Amino acid sequence: MNNSDIPVKAQENPLPEELREPTGKQESTIGPGYSSGARPPWAEKARTDYPRKRSRRPWIVLTLVLLLLLLFGGVAFLLSMMGYIGYTGSLSETRHFSVSADPTLILNSDTGSIHVRAVPSGNDVSIQATKHSSPWGNPNTIKVSYTQNREANTITVNVERESSFFNWVGLDFDIAVPNAATLQLKASTGSIDVSGVSGEMTLTSNTGSIAVSDGTVSGNTQLISNTGSINFNGAIAGSGSYRFETNTGSVNVTLPTDSVFHVDASTDTGTISTNVPGVTVQPHQVVGADAHGDVGNSPQATISLRTNTGAINLYQR
């Protein structure tokens, strides 16, 4: 028997099982040269070299706070201008001017109402300016300037305001003039009310109603508002051009029965009502209407009534 035919008994490994080397080949999932339990240096470096992200939460909170302040300020300003937030303080000043017959008053105001009434007799113009301030306002930031030109028989009033978002201050004018006067009044935000004055008038308001009553207008008279109603209850001279117009609001004109004029009226989204003989109303197919007509014999005066959104009412009394 050959030695090769003799079975050889495998040699037992005397080491304990936990100290034995693995008999099978194990492939490293990390890479050559590294054991499965070790972490390569490049992995440690990649983990620690990334910059730490900064939280954006403080900036978001600050932005939201600023937006809320701006929103609150804007809403409070609008409410105060509309009268829903009352003023807490006021400061008034009164000026008197001696004038000759038929003076001209020029007034340019930004925020507040203008009230003008006629004085039956006398040659005096009285102007009272009242400043109203909210808890956040300072009345002294509004400056009113007065200029009188005696040769031209003209008084000019201008308003200057220091710009400040939280400076909520209103300014109202109460004015007394002779019953015959020329008026050029402008309000950016506020109403204009004229009573008992006769003469040529140019009254304009960006946001606010305009009302004229108990007087006779003449020349090239204009009552124009962007947002607000136009109300005229008075007389017109036999010749002249009279324009009553608003972009958003109604136009209401009431004249004596002996008035002589030609009228053109138009509304884009409203109706036209009249009781004046000789005026014909033509409704549009969907919305709006036009009206035209000659009232009286040989009319020399022309009346223009115009609104984009609103009704037109032309009546005789």
Backbone bond lengths (Angstrom), bond angles and torsions (degrees), N, CA, C in turn:
res aa  C-N    CA-C-N  psi(-1)  N-CA   C-N-CA  omega(-1)  CA-C   N-CA-C  phi
1 M - - - 1.485 - - 1.501 107.26 -
2 N 1.295 113.36 132.56 1.467 118.93 177.54 1.507 109.86 -78.07
3 N 1.324 110.12 155.49 1.484 115.31 177.67 1.519 112.76 -64.88
4 S 1.353 115.15 -29.18 1.476 118.70 -178.46 1.507 111.84 -68.60
5 D 1.361 116.34 -19.55 1.459 118.19 -179.26 1.517 112.39 -86.37
6 I 1.318 115.84 -6.63 1.475 118.92 -179.73 1.516 108.84 -83.74
7 P 1.295 119.96 122.71 1.485 121.43 179.79 1.510 111.40 -65.08
8 V 1.346 112.00 138.83 1.480 118.29 -177.91 1.516 108.25 -103.76
9 K 1.288 116.67 129.19 1.464 121.64 179.57 1.513 109.87 -82.36
10 A 1.344 113.77 129.05 1.467 117.34 -178.68 1.508 110.65 -62.12
11 Q 1.353 112.45 140.05 1.455 118.35 -178.34 1.530 110.04 -77.78
12 E 1.290 114.42 128.97 1.465 118.72 -179.37 1.525 110.42 -76.47
13 N 1.295 114.85 143.25 1.469 121.00 179.66 1.520 108.06 -84.60
14 P 1.294 116.25 119.40 1.463 118.16 -175.77 1.516 114.10 -76.93
15 L 1.328 119.99 -11.76 1.472 121.56 -176.04 1.517 110.48 -76.85
16 P 1.317 116.35 152.13 1.475 119.13 174.49 1.520 110.78 -63.72
17 E 1.295 115.23 158.36 1.471 120.22 -173.49 1.527 111.02 -63.27
18 E 1.357 118.92 -36.99 1.467 120.00 -176.71 1.511 112.48 -71.65
19 L 1.371 118.38 -15.82 1.460 121.47 179.82 1.506 112.39 -103.13
20 R 1.283 117.15 0.21 1.456 118.99 -178.93 1.521 110.76 -78.18
21 E 1.314 115.53 148.65 1.466 121.50 174.65 1.508 108.45 -79.52
22 P 1.299 116.27 144.14 1.474 119.59 178.89 1.491 109.92 -63.53
23 T 1.304 114.17 139.83 1.466 119.28 -178.37 1.499 112.34 -85.95
24 G 1.357 117.75 -27.07 1.468 120.15 -179.66 1.511 111.02 -91.09
25 K 1.338 116.40 160.29 1.467 122.32 179.73 1.518 108.50 -86.31
26 Q 1.340 116.72 121.88 1.462 121.89 179.50 1.515 109.48 -109.43
27 E 1.331 114.58 127.31 1.465 119.61 -179.17 1.515 109.19 -88.93
28 S 1.304 114.72 136.54 1.465 120.58 178.49 1.518 109.57 -79.19
29 T 1.291 115.99 135.25 1.478 120.63 177.34 1.509 111.39 -88.34
30 I 1.320 117.20 -3.68 1.465 120.57 -179.12 1.503 110.88 -92.51
31 G 1.292 117.58 -46.19 1.453 120.89 -179.00 1.489 109.65 155.28
32 P 1.288 116.43 167.06 1.457 119.73 -179.41 1.505 111.81 -64.75
33 G 1.337 115.61 139.87 1.464 120.55 175.80 1.500 113.29 90.36
34 Y 1.369 118.77 -1.91 1.456 120.10 -178.59 1.508 108.46 -124.72
35 S 1.296 115.64 139.65 1.457 120.33 177.06 1.517 109.30 -80.33
36 S 1.360 114.16 162.42 1.460 118.46 -175.78 1.520 112.30 -67.56
37 G 1.306 119.62 -22.86 1.464 120.37 -178.60 1.509 113.67 -92.00
38 A 1.300 118.76 -6.53 1.468 121.65 -176.95 1.522 109.80 -97.61
39 R 1.354 118.09 154.53 1.460 123.84 177.52 1.511 108.19 -112.04
40 P 1.342 117.56 123.36 1.469 119.67 -176.26 1.521 111.65 -63.87
41 P 1.328 116.95 153.45 1.482 120.19 -178.49 1.514 112.38 -59.05
42 W 1.360 117.52 -37.31 1.464 118.02 -177.31 1.528 111.57 -67.11
43 A 1.352 117.75 -27.67 1.457 119.85 177.41 1.525 110.90 -70.16
44 E 1.346 117.03 -40.05 1.456 120.43 177.67 1.514 111.22 -63.80
45 K 1.337 116.34 -39.63 1.458 120.92 -179.31 1.513 110.98 -66.78
46 A 1.354 115.30 -40.86 1.460 118.51 -179.50 1.518 111.00 -64.91
47 R 1.328 116.44 -33.12 1.450 119.44 -178.01 1.513 112.64 -73.72
48 T 1.308 119.51 -31.64 1.464 122.23 -173.67 1.512 113.90 -99.86
49 D 1.340 118.98 -11.12 1.475 119.69 -174.71 1.520 113.52 -89.08
50 Y 1.356 120.24 -9.31 1.450 120.41 -178.81 1.525 109.86 -71.31
51 P 1.411 118.15 136.38 1.480 119.12 178.99 1.513 110.54 -70.99
52 R 1.283 115.57 149.53 1.447 121.80 -178.76 1.530 109.65 -80.59
53 K 1.341 116.91 128.74 1.456 121.00 -178.31 1.525 109.75 -73.22
54 R 1.368 113.72 139.11 1.454 119.66 178.35 1.531 110.06 -91.17
55 S 1.287 116.26 144.40 1.456 121.15 -179.44 1.524 110.61 -74.48
56 R 1.328 116.53 134.62 1.465 121.62 177.91 1.525 112.61 -94.98
57 R 1.308 115.95 3.50 1.453 118.92 -175.72 1.528 113.34 -61.94
58 P 1.339 122.07 -41.84 1.477 119.94 178.51 1.512 112.79 -59.04
59 W 1.334 118.52 -39.90 1.467 120.75 179.75 1.514 111.19 -67.45
60 I 1.316 117.47 -37.78 1.464 120.35 178.52 1.526 110.43 -64.60
61 V 1.325 116.47 -43.02 1.459 120.67 179.57 1.522 110.79 -64.03
62 L 1.349 116.80 -43.22 1.461 120.63 179.77 1.525 111.05 -63.24
63 T 1.338 116.63 -41.56 1.472 120.07 178.91 1.510 111.47 -63.14
64 L 1.331 117.13 -42.34 1.462 120.40 179.07 1.528 111.52 -63.87
65 V 1.326 116.89 -38.83 1.466 120.48 178.95 1.523 110.64 -63.62
66 L 1.341 116.93 -44.20 1.463 120.41 179.40 1.521 111.45 -63.89
67 L 1.335 116.94 -41.17 1.463 119.73 178.79 1.519 111.35 -63.74
68 L 1.324 117.26 -39.90 1.455 120.27 178.48 1.521 111.71 -65.49
69 L 1.330 117.12 -38.86 1.460 120.20 177.36 1.518 111.57 -63.80
70 L 1.342 116.34 -44.02 1.463 119.96 178.85 1.516 111.08 -64.19
71 L 1.342 116.42 -41.49 1.456 120.04 179.54 1.521 110.84 -64.42
72 F 1.318 116.63 -44.58 1.459 120.23 179.09 1.520 111.21 -62.64
73 G 1.329 116.17 -42.13 1.457 119.71 179.91 1.511 112.57 -63.71
74 G 1.340 117.16 -43.13 1.455 120.53 -179.74 1.515 111.97 -65.46
75 V 1.324 117.67 -43.32 1.468 120.89 179.82 1.527 110.45 -65.58
76 A 1.309 116.60 -42.61 1.467 119.23 -179.82 1.522 111.26 -65.12
77 F 1.341 116.68 -36.77 1.466 120.19 178.64 1.527 110.55 -63.85
78 L 1.336 117.16 -46.68 1.462 120.56 179.88 1.523 111.32 -63.51
79 L 1.325 116.64 -42.03 1.459 119.75 179.36 1.519 111.99 -64.30
80 S 1.336 116.39 -37.72 1.458 118.67 179.15 1.519 111.15 -68.16
81 M 1.356 117.17 -37.07 1.453 120.15 178.67 1.529 111.19 -69.67
82 M 1.336 117.31 -29.49 1.462 121.30 -179.76 1.527 112.44 -87.01
83 G 1.335 116.50 -4.62 1.447 120.10 176.08 1.507 115.52 92.62
84 Y 1.331 118.26 3.40 1.458 120.42 -179.65 1.529 111.80 -80.33
85 I 1.311 117.19 -23.04 1.463 121.29 174.08 1.520 107.15 -112.39
86 G 1.300 117.32 115.64 1.461 120.87 -174.09 1.521 112.24 -73.09
87 Y 1.328 113.95 153.71 1.457 119.82 174.02 1.522 109.30 -78.33
88 T 1.301 116.19 151.49 1.457 120.64 -177.49 1.518 112.47 -108.28
89 G 1.333 118.35 -12.93 1.453 120.77 -179.13 1.513 110.72 -149.43
90 S 1.326 117.17 154.37 1.456 121.37 178.81 1.517 109.84 -143.30
91 L 1.335 114.28 154.94 1.455 121.90 -179.55 1.518 107.60 -144.72
92 S 1.330 117.36 121.58 1.463 122.30 -174.57 1.521 111.28 -115.57
93 E 1.337 113.83 149.74 1.450 121.16 172.90 1.525 108.20 -142.76
94 T 1.332 117.21 144.78 1.458 122.15 -177.03 1.525 109.40 -128.24
95 R 1.338 114.44 134.10 1.468 121.25 177.04 1.532 109.40 -122.97
96 H 1.329 115.80 143.96 1.457 122.16 177.91 1.530 108.99 -120.80
97 F 1.331 115.14 139.47 1.463 121.10 -179.47 1.528 108.94 -133.01
98 S 1.313 115.50 131.29 1.458 120.89 175.70 1.529 108.42 -87.91
99 V 1.333 117.40 127.15 1.461 122.31 -175.06 1.516 109.29 -131.21
100 S 1.334 114.40 165.65 1.462 120.56 172.58 1.522 109.09 -93.24
101 A 1.319 117.95 -172.35 1.464 121.62 -174.67 1.524 110.87 -65.75
102 D 1.323 115.22 145.22 1.468 123.91 176.85 1.532 112.00 53.86
103 P 1.318 119.21 63.36 1.465 121.43 178.07 1.528 111.22 -76.26
104 T 1.322 114.39 166.78 1.468 121.84 176.25 1.520 108.64 -115.55
105 L 1.329 115.40 127.81 1.465 121.28 177.42 1.518 108.57 -112.62
106 I 1.337 116.34 123.73 1.460 123.17 177.58 1.529 107.43 -115.99
107 L 1.321 116.69 121.18 1.467 121.27 -177.33 1.518 109.88 -134.57
108 N 1.322 116.21 126.23 1.468 122.93 176.99 1.523 108.21 -120.27
109 S 1.336 116.08 110.26 1.456 121.52 -178.97 1.520 109.58 -120.65
110 D 1.341 116.82 155.83 1.464 119.61 -178.68 1.525 111.93 -100.94
111 T 1.334 117.84 -56.52 1.464 120.99 -175.05 1.517 109.20 -132.56
112 G 1.340 115.51 116.99 1.455 119.63 179.64 1.514 111.17 138.54
113 S 1.317 116.19 169.37 1.457 122.16 -176.85 1.521 111.29 -92.85
114 I 1.351 114.44 158.39 1.462 122.38 177.73 1.523 107.58 -127.73
115 H 1.335 116.92 119.24 1.468 122.59 178.16 1.526 107.91 -117.64
116 V 1.334 115.85 125.95 1.464 121.55 179.71 1.520 108.07 -126.56
117 R 1.312 116.75 129.97 1.460 121.90 176.72 1.521 109.17 -130.01
118 A 1.314 115.12 155.44 1.459 120.77 -178.00 1.522 110.67 -91.61
119 V 1.326 114.73 144.24 1.454 121.93 173.80 1.527 107.57 -101.59
120 P 1.313 118.67 127.60 1.465 120.26 -173.91 1.532 114.22 -55.34
121 S 1.300 117.32 -38.54 1.466 120.13 -178.75 1.517 109.22 -144.34
122 G 1.311 114.57 162.24 1.455 119.38 178.42 1.504 112.26 111.22
123 N 1.308 116.33 163.75 1.456 123.66 -179.95 1.528 109.36 -123.98
124 D 1.299 114.32 55.38 1.461 119.90 -177.11 1.527 109.25 -132.52
125 V 1.322 114.93 139.18 1.456 122.08 173.53 1.531 107.31 -114.21
126 S 1.315 115.85 122.14 1.463 121.58 -179.97 1.523 108.92 -112.56
127 I 1.322 116.39 128.06 1.465 121.79 -178.29 1.521 108.77 -125.29
128 Q 1.322 115.23 117.15 1.468 120.78 175.42 1.523 108.79 -109.88
129 A 1.312 115.31 121.89 1.470 121.85 178.32 1.524 108.23 -109.99
130 T 1.332 116.10 122.47 1.463 121.48 -178.96 1.519 109.26 -116.91
131 K 1.315 115.59 120.71 1.461 121.45 178.28 1.523 109.57 -96.22
132 H 1.317 115.41 130.37 1.462 121.57 178.21 1.521 108.78 -115.52
133 S 1.323 116.16 134.13 1.464 119.86 -178.57 1.508 110.38 -126.21
134 S 1.319 115.30 143.65 1.462 122.72 173.73 1.528 108.51 -84.15
135 P 1.337 118.34 177.52 1.466 118.91 178.84 1.515 113.64 -58.58
136 W 1.343 118.17 -21.74 1.455 120.87 -178.39 1.528 112.44 -100.74
137 G 1.338 117.35 2.09 1.463 120.21 -173.09 1.515 113.04 -102.43
138 N 1.319 114.53 162.55 1.459 122.48 177.50 1.523 107.96 -129.41
139 P 1.342 119.31 110.03 1.468 120.69 -177.07 1.517 113.62 -59.93
140 N 1.303 117.35 -25.40 1.464 120.08 -177.17 1.526 113.31 -72.92
141 T 1.328 117.39 -6.84 1.464 119.01 178.13 1.526 112.05 -80.37
142 I 1.337 117.61 -7.36 1.463 121.78 176.03 1.525 108.77 -103.13
143 K 1.309 115.95 128.06 1.452 122.35 178.80 1.527 109.33 -116.48
144 V 1.319 115.90 128.51 1.465 121.92 178.01 1.525 108.00 -110.62
145 S 1.325 116.25 124.78 1.464 121.47 -179.84 1.524 109.63 -110.96
146 Y 1.328 116.43 142.44 1.459 123.17 -178.86 1.531 108.78 -124.67
147 T 1.320 115.02 132.86 1.460 120.74 178.45 1.523 108.70 -134.34
148 Q 1.333 116.64 128.02 1.460 120.81 177.98 1.520 109.70 -116.92
149 N 1.324 115.60 129.40 1.458 123.13 174.32 1.528 107.14 -110.44
150 R 1.315 115.86 102.03 1.458 119.73 -174.33 1.522 112.12 -68.54
151 E 1.313 117.02 -34.73 1.463 119.54 179.79 1.526 111.23 -65.31
152 A 1.343 116.61 -41.68 1.466 120.75 179.06 1.523 112.36 -86.95
153 N 1.342 116.32 -4.48 1.464 121.79 -178.91 1.536 110.60 55.50
154 T 1.342 114.36 47.71 1.465 121.09 -173.66 1.529 110.38 -127.80
155 I 1.313 115.57 139.77 1.461 122.34 173.20 1.525 107.41 -120.49
156 T 1.340 116.21 128.51 1.467 121.73 -178.98 1.526 109.08 -119.46
157 V 1.309 115.44 129.11 1.467 122.09 -179.83 1.523 107.93 -122.17
158 N 1.323 116.95 126.45 1.459 122.54 178.44 1.519 110.16 -125.31
159 V 1.332 115.34 150.01 1.463 121.82 -179.73 1.512 108.62 -117.62
160 E 1.328 116.00 129.26 1.459 122.02 175.56 1.522 108.24 -121.33
161 R 1.337 114.90 135.71 1.457 120.95 -176.17 1.520 109.94 -127.71
162 E 1.337 116.25 133.47 1.455 120.53 172.83 1.522 108.77 -72.13
163 S 1.329 116.06 129.38 1.463 120.17 -176.25 1.523 110.41 -73.07
164 S 1.330 114.89 126.22 1.462 122.15 176.04 1.513 107.95 -161.35
165 F 1.338 115.60 127.34 1.468 119.27 -174.50 1.516 111.89 -63.76
166 F 1.317 117.58 -37.33 1.452 120.86 -175.74 1.526 112.70 -97.53
167 N 1.341 117.68 10.65 1.457 120.90 -179.14 1.526 108.93 -94.49
168 W 1.326 116.40 87.25 1.462 122.28 -174.92 1.515 109.12 -94.04
169 V 1.330 115.93 97.30 1.455 122.69 -178.57 1.522 108.57 -132.40
170 G 1.311 117.06 128.54 1.455 122.07 176.50 1.512 110.61 -105.32
171 L 1.326 116.07 163.02 1.459 121.46 -176.88 1.525 109.20 -142.06
172 D 1.318 116.80 118.67 1.454 122.80 178.50 1.521 109.95 -111.20
173 F 1.345 114.93 143.08 1.458 120.90 177.94 1.525 109.65 -116.10
174 D 1.330 115.70 132.83 1.461 123.40 170.47 1.526 106.82 -120.40
175 I 1.337 115.70 116.76 1.458 120.92 -169.06 1.525 109.53 -127.50
176 A 1.321 115.51 138.25 1.465 122.71 174.43 1.522 108.27 -117.88
177 V 1.341 116.54 128.74 1.465 122.63 -178.07 1.517 108.72 -132.54
178 P 1.348 118.86 163.73 1.465 120.34 171.23 1.524 110.80 -59.73
179 N 1.323 117.13 157.35 1.465 119.26 -174.96 1.516 112.78 -67.04
180 A 1.319 119.19 -16.23 1.464 122.68 173.71 1.528 107.61 -113.65
181 A 1.336 116.55 112.94 1.466 121.02 -176.80 1.520 109.06 -158.20
182 T 1.322 114.51 154.86 1.465 121.75 174.04 1.520 107.52 -101.48
183 L 1.332 116.10 129.32 1.460 120.83 -175.06 1.522 110.51 -119.20
184 Q 1.332 115.17 131.78 1.464 122.53 171.79 1.526 106.38 -129.48
185 L 1.331 115.72 95.52 1.460 121.77 -173.09 1.516 109.70 -118.08
186 K 1.334 115.46 134.87 1.464 120.86 -179.66 1.524 108.96 -135.57
187 A 1.339 115.38 128.40 1.464 122.01 175.88 1.510 108.58 -125.96
188 S 1.314 116.62 128.77 1.461 119.78 177.70 1.519 110.52 -73.01
189 T 1.326 116.84 -50.81 1.469 122.69 177.24 1.517 107.77 -135.58
190 G 1.325 115.56 103.93 1.448 119.48 -178.89 1.513 111.12 154.98
191 S 1.317 116.10 163.21 1.460 121.86 -177.68 1.524 110.88 -91.29
192 I 1.347 114.15 159.72 1.465 121.84 176.39 1.519 107.51 -127.23
193 D 1.330 116.14 129.48 1.460 121.70 -177.75 1.524 108.46 -133.81
194 V 1.336 116.28 122.31 1.470 122.19 -179.06 1.524 108.04 -124.61
195 S 1.329 115.73 131.87 1.456 119.99 -177.02 1.528 110.19 -135.32
196 G 1.359 115.63 127.70 1.459 121.73 172.27 1.506 116.21 78.97
197 V 1.320 118.71 6.73 1.466 122.17 -176.71 1.530 108.93 -98.99
198 S 1.336 115.77 138.27 1.455 122.04 176.87 1.521 108.86 -118.02
199 G 1.347 115.63 134.97 1.454 120.37 179.60 1.522 110.93 149.84
200 E 1.305 115.66 -173.52 1.471 121.12 177.97 1.524 109.32 -80.35
201 M 1.333 115.85 136.50 1.457 120.12 -176.05 1.520 110.84 -134.09
202 T 1.329 114.35 138.55 1.465 122.37 170.14 1.518 106.66 -127.15
203 L 1.321 115.98 102.11 1.464 121.94 -175.69 1.524 108.32 -118.46
204 T 1.321 116.77 121.95 1.465 120.97 -178.34 1.530 109.50 -134.28
205 S 1.327 114.79 141.32 1.463 121.87 175.56 1.516 108.36 -142.58
206 N 1.319 116.54 134.64 1.450 119.72 176.85 1.525 111.52 -75.24
207 T 1.322 116.41 -44.72 1.467 121.76 177.85 1.518 107.94 -136.18
208 G 1.322 115.75 99.26 1.448 120.21 -179.97 1.514 111.08 158.42
209 S 1.308 115.61 157.08 1.455 121.02 -179.78 1.522 110.67 -85.10
210 I 1.351 115.20 159.87 1.461 122.39 178.78 1.519 107.61 -129.95
211 A 1.330 116.44 130.39 1.457 121.35 -178.62 1.526 109.34 -135.88
212 V 1.333 115.87 133.46 1.464 123.11 176.30 1.518 107.54 -131.43
213 S 1.334 116.76 132.64 1.460 120.35 -178.08 1.521 110.51 -147.11
214 D 1.344 114.83 156.15 1.469 123.34 171.08 1.521 112.70 57.30
215 G 1.311 116.91 46.46 1.453 121.20 176.60 1.517 110.00 -157.24
216 T 1.334 115.25 176.91 1.460 120.99 178.23 1.522 107.86 -121.67
217 V 1.324 116.00 119.48 1.461 120.16 178.63 1.519 108.78 -90.64
218 S 1.329 115.55 155.15 1.451 120.45 -177.09 1.516 109.24 -148.87
219 G 1.354 115.11 175.89 1.464 120.90 176.76 1.515 111.74 65.47
220 N 1.314 115.62 -140.72 1.471 122.80 179.04 1.533 108.20 -100.48
221 T 1.322 115.96 85.30 1.463 121.89 -175.58 1.519 110.16 -96.16
222 Q 1.355 116.34 135.50 1.459 121.73 -178.63 1.519 109.46 -136.14
223 L 1.323 115.93 129.51 1.457 123.21 171.31 1.522 106.39 -120.41
224 I 1.343 116.74 107.98 1.462 120.98 -170.49 1.532 108.97 -133.23
225 S 1.331 115.22 130.01 1.460 121.91 174.61 1.518 109.05 -134.14
226 N 1.320 116.18 147.14 1.458 119.88 175.07 1.533 110.95 -82.79
227 T 1.323 116.45 -45.70 1.465 121.90 177.46 1.512 108.44 -133.99
228 G 1.318 116.02 101.55 1.448 120.53 -178.91 1.517 110.53 156.81
229 S 1.302 116.61 158.48 1.460 121.42 -178.51 1.528 111.28 -82.80
230 I 1.335 114.87 155.65 1.459 122.80 176.04 1.531 107.44 -115.65
231 N 1.338 116.41 124.16 1.457 121.21 -178.48 1.525 109.36 -129.74
232 F 1.332 115.41 120.44 1.465 120.34 178.66 1.519 108.38 -129.97
233 N 1.325 115.33 124.25 1.465 122.18 177.51 1.531 106.91 -134.41
234 G 1.317 114.50 87.78 1.450 119.97 -176.52 1.509 110.56 -167.83
235 A 1.321 115.23 -157.39 1.463 121.07 -178.17 1.515 109.35 -118.68
236 I 1.334 114.01 159.83 1.458 121.45 175.81 1.531 108.43 -119.24
237 A 1.333 115.64 148.11 1.457 119.88 175.90 1.526 109.90 -69.28
238 G 1.337 116.62 162.05 1.456 120.66 -175.38 1.502 114.35 -64.63
239 S 1.315 117.33 -23.78 1.462 121.28 176.39 1.520 108.18 -132.46
240 G 1.313 115.42 150.02 1.453 119.22 -179.12 1.516 110.60 142.39
241 S 1.320 115.49 173.39 1.463 122.09 179.52 1.521 107.61 -122.65
242 Y 1.351 116.14 127.97 1.457 121.56 -172.93 1.529 109.23 -127.88
243 R 1.312 115.03 119.39 1.463 121.63 -174.37 1.524 109.34 -119.70
244 F 1.328 115.47 121.86 1.464 122.28 178.00 1.530 106.74 -122.37
245 E 1.343 116.42 113.89 1.473 118.46 -169.13 1.525 111.16 -148.16
246 T 1.328 115.31 142.34 1.456 122.41 171.84 1.521 109.05 -147.34
247 N 1.303 116.21 153.01 1.455 120.25 176.94 1.528 111.23 -83.24
248 T 1.328 116.54 -43.76 1.467 121.94 179.06 1.522 108.30 -132.30
249 G 1.321 115.33 109.00 1.449 120.37 -179.15 1.516 110.48 146.63
250 S 1.309 115.23 173.41 1.462 120.72 -179.69 1.524 111.02 -92.70
251 V 1.339 115.17 156.99 1.458 122.61 175.44 1.521 107.29 -120.21
252 N 1.335 116.34 118.78 1.464 121.85 -175.80 1.521 109.22 -125.33
253 V 1.330 116.54 116.93 1.464 122.42 -177.03 1.524 108.41 -127.37
254 T 1.340 115.48 126.44 1.463 121.88 177.18 1.519 108.36 -125.07
255 L 1.362 115.91 126.37 1.464 122.40 -173.97 1.528 110.43 -125.14
256 P 1.323 117.13 159.14 1.474 119.30 173.16 1.526 111.11 -64.61
257 T 1.318 116.19 156.87 1.467 120.49 -176.86 1.519 112.71 -68.24
258 D 1.329 119.17 -20.09 1.457 121.25 -179.38 1.529 112.75 -92.53
259 S 1.304 118.50 12.46 1.473 121.30 -179.58 1.525 109.82 -70.27
260 V 1.330 115.40 142.78 1.460 122.76 178.97 1.529 107.75 -122.65
261 F 1.355 116.36 123.00 1.459 118.66 -175.05 1.528 109.84 -168.03
262 H 1.328 115.38 163.96 1.460 123.01 166.70 1.523 107.20 -107.59
263 V 1.343 117.31 138.63 1.459 120.97 -175.47 1.514 110.81 -127.04
264 D 1.316 115.32 140.50 1.468 124.45 170.32 1.526 107.01 -129.04
265 A 1.334 116.32 125.00 1.465 121.08 -177.62 1.517 109.13 -132.12
266 S 1.349 116.16 146.75 1.460 120.51 -179.23 1.519 109.71 -155.65
267 T 1.350 115.57 137.00 1.461 122.96 172.05 1.513 108.78 -136.33
268 D 1.320 116.37 137.19 1.466 120.87 -178.45 1.522 112.21 -82.20
269 T 1.323 117.62 -38.70 1.472 121.14 -177.68 1.521 109.39 -135.77
270 G 1.310 116.35 60.82 1.448 119.96 -179.86 1.513 110.48 -165.88
271 T 1.327 116.00 -172.80 1.454 121.93 -179.23 1.524 109.98 -116.29
272 I 1.321 116.07 163.04 1.458 123.15 175.49 1.520 108.22 -122.07
273 S 1.342 115.81 126.86 1.457 121.92 178.06 1.520 109.18 -123.24
274 T 1.337 117.22 139.06 1.460 120.98 179.99 1.518 110.73 -157.28
275 N 1.321 115.05 150.69 1.454 121.23 172.24 1.531 110.82 -118.33
276 V 1.328 116.53 15.37 1.455 121.64 -176.09 1.523 109.35 -85.95
277 P 1.337 119.09 122.24 1.471 120.74 177.43 1.528 110.95 -63.66
278 G 1.323 115.67 140.25 1.449 120.98 178.28 1.523 113.78 93.64
279 V 1.324 118.20 -4.48 1.466 121.61 178.40 1.529 108.12 -103.13
280 T 1.327 116.06 123.99 1.464 122.24 -178.33 1.524 109.86 -107.58
281 V 1.327 115.58 128.43 1.463 121.90 179.76 1.524 108.79 -100.11
282 Q 1.320 116.58 131.26 1.457 123.20 178.56 1.525 109.54 -121.42
283 P 1.343 117.96 100.36 1.475 119.96 178.40 1.525 111.02 -67.06
284 H 1.330 116.27 148.14 1.455 121.37 174.04 1.527 109.66 -76.15
285 Q 1.316 117.40 168.45 1.459 121.48 -177.21 1.527 112.16 -64.89
286 V 1.313 117.74 -38.90 1.468 120.77 -177.81 1.530 110.04 -108.59
287 V 1.306 117.20 -70.87 1.463 121.69 177.70 1.516 108.59 -134.89
288 G 1.340 115.12 161.33 1.450 119.51 178.72 1.517 112.60 91.15
289 A 1.333 114.99 170.58 1.461 120.13 -179.04 1.524 109.21 -164.68
290 D 1.335 115.12 161.74 1.464 124.05 173.53 1.518 108.50 -126.97
291 A 1.330 115.23 157.21 1.462 120.18 175.94 1.523 108.93 -148.79
292 H 1.333 115.34 141.64 1.469 121.39 -179.69 1.522 108.34 -145.33
293 G 1.327 115.17 156.42 1.454 117.39 175.29 1.509 112.67 167.81
294 D 1.349 114.82 158.02 1.461 123.93 172.66 1.515 108.47 -106.86
295 V 1.308 115.50 127.97 1.461 121.70 -178.06 1.529 107.79 -115.18
296 G 1.322 116.84 122.65 1.458 121.15 -177.54 1.513 111.62 85.41
297 N 1.339 115.59 -179.01 1.452 122.03 -177.57 1.528 110.83 -94.03
298 S 1.339 114.86 130.58 1.467 122.49 177.07 1.531 112.17 48.99
299 P 1.295 116.83 61.62 1.486 118.90 -177.84 1.529 111.59 -65.50
300 Q 1.313 115.15 136.81 1.460 122.40 176.86 1.529 111.71 -108.51
301 A 1.300 116.96 -23.47 1.466 121.37 179.83 1.531 109.65 -89.66
302 T 1.318 116.05 146.49 1.468 121.53 178.15 1.529 108.50 -122.76
303 I 1.332 114.22 138.27 1.460 121.38 178.91 1.519 108.13 -121.32
304 S 1.324 115.87 132.20 1.461 122.13 176.67 1.523 108.76 -119.96
305 L 1.337 115.62 123.82 1.471 122.73 178.93 1.513 107.83 -118.61
306 R 1.327 116.37 125.92 1.465 119.07 -174.25 1.523 110.76 -148.75
307 T 1.361 115.81 133.33 1.458 122.56 170.12 1.519 108.77 -147.05
308 N 1.293 115.58 145.33 1.457 120.29 176.67 1.526 111.14 -84.34
309 T 1.324 115.95 -46.45 1.469 121.67 179.46 1.518 108.42 -129.27
310 G 1.322 116.06 100.46 1.444 119.81 179.91 1.515 111.68 154.86
311 A 1.328 115.51 173.39 1.457 122.26 -178.62 1.519 110.57 -96.25
312 I 1.336 115.34 158.06 1.455 122.69 175.06 1.523 108.39 -121.34
313 N 1.322 116.44 129.71 1.461 122.03 179.67 1.527 108.87 -127.67
314 L 1.324 116.08 118.12 1.474 123.14 179.93 1.521 107.31 -120.82
315 Y 1.340 114.67 116.98 1.469 119.11 -176.31 1.521 111.33 -135.27
316 Q 1.334 114.26 155.96 1.453 121.75 171.27 1.519 109.08 -107.78
317 R 1.319 116.75 148.92 1.472 121.43 179.79 1.526 109.49 -123.39
